[in-house]
């Protein structure tokens, strides 16, 4: 069993070393490349001002965070959620630096994140796969046709959910889309899509038969093709070659 946690944070600014703090943590769990539905999401009171540049990115105000818990209140729940997992993060050094700084503020000898979890940086992956191209999360969404239409502002949980989709597409598609009792229905996978067998007890498909007028117009169209194609229309050759 491979357990992964896709994680993102929002912060008061860009530099953890300058005393900036985490104000939102969002994380979603995947087991064997399938989203389980388990998630961790908390807003945090940073007990400091938020830089204007950061506010423009995520839109989270200090007033909104005034009644939210501080990091100390949620740290045990967070560590329990991520413990032993492989963390999937876009631009991992940024988020890891903030998480480690928060942990050090509570206990100088507290284990660093990378002593608890392995970390996969999807930005590094993307740069290897697409050198010389834009590899922001929005750019990857466009490249892999992942819907990010709700992402007007950055939000940790939404970005974690979007990153999970991007990561799966970057690494071969959603190979474990179904729950364990449904996996036997998967017959094959091509280009990241899971193809499933139809149930044997499904309702019969409705058969729509072409009318005489439709058949006549179809043959008129094929006659026109025959006049312009050296070897006749492909459809007519295919039909005549079918076994009785």
C-alpha positions, 0 to 999 in steps of 0.5 A: 500500500502506497500512502501519499498526502498532497499538501499546500499552505498559504502564508503571511509572506514569502520568507519563513526566516523573517517570521512569516507564518502559515495561515492555511493548510490543506491536504488530501490523502491518496492510497495506491493513487486513489483519492480516499476522501480523507482531508485535512484543512485548517485556517490558522491565526498567525498572530501577525500582519499579512503582507499586501503581496500575499493578501493579493494572492490568497485574499485571506485577511487577518480579520477573518483569521482572528478567531481561528486556532493557532498552529499549536492547537492543530499540530498534533492532528496535522502530524498524525495525518501526514505521519509516514506518508509520502508528501506531494507538494508543488515547490516543496522547499517553500512549504517545508520551510514554513512547516519546519519553522512552525515546528521549531517554534514549538520545540527546538528538537521537534522532528523536521517534516522530512524526518517524518515523511518523504517528499515529492516536489512536483515542480522539480518533476515538471521541470524535468518533464517540460524543460524551458516551459512554464511549470506553475500549477496553473500552467500544468493544469492547462497542459494536462487539461485539469479543471482549475476554473474555481481557482480565482485566488489561491487556497490551500485545500483547493490547490491540494485537490488540483495538484492531486489531479495534476500529479496523477496525470503527470505520472501516468493517469488515475490508475486506481480510480475505483475502490477495491471492490470495483477494481475488477471491473477495470479492463484496461488503461490507456493514456491515463483513463480507466476503461471499465466493462459494462455490467452484464445486467445493464438494460438493453441499449435502444437500437435506432434504425435508419429510415428509408429516406436516411438510407437513400440520402446516405447512398447519394452521399456515397455515390458522390464520393465514388465519383471523386475518389479513385478507389471509391468511398471507404465506407462502401468498401468496408461494408461490402467486405463484411462477412454475411 
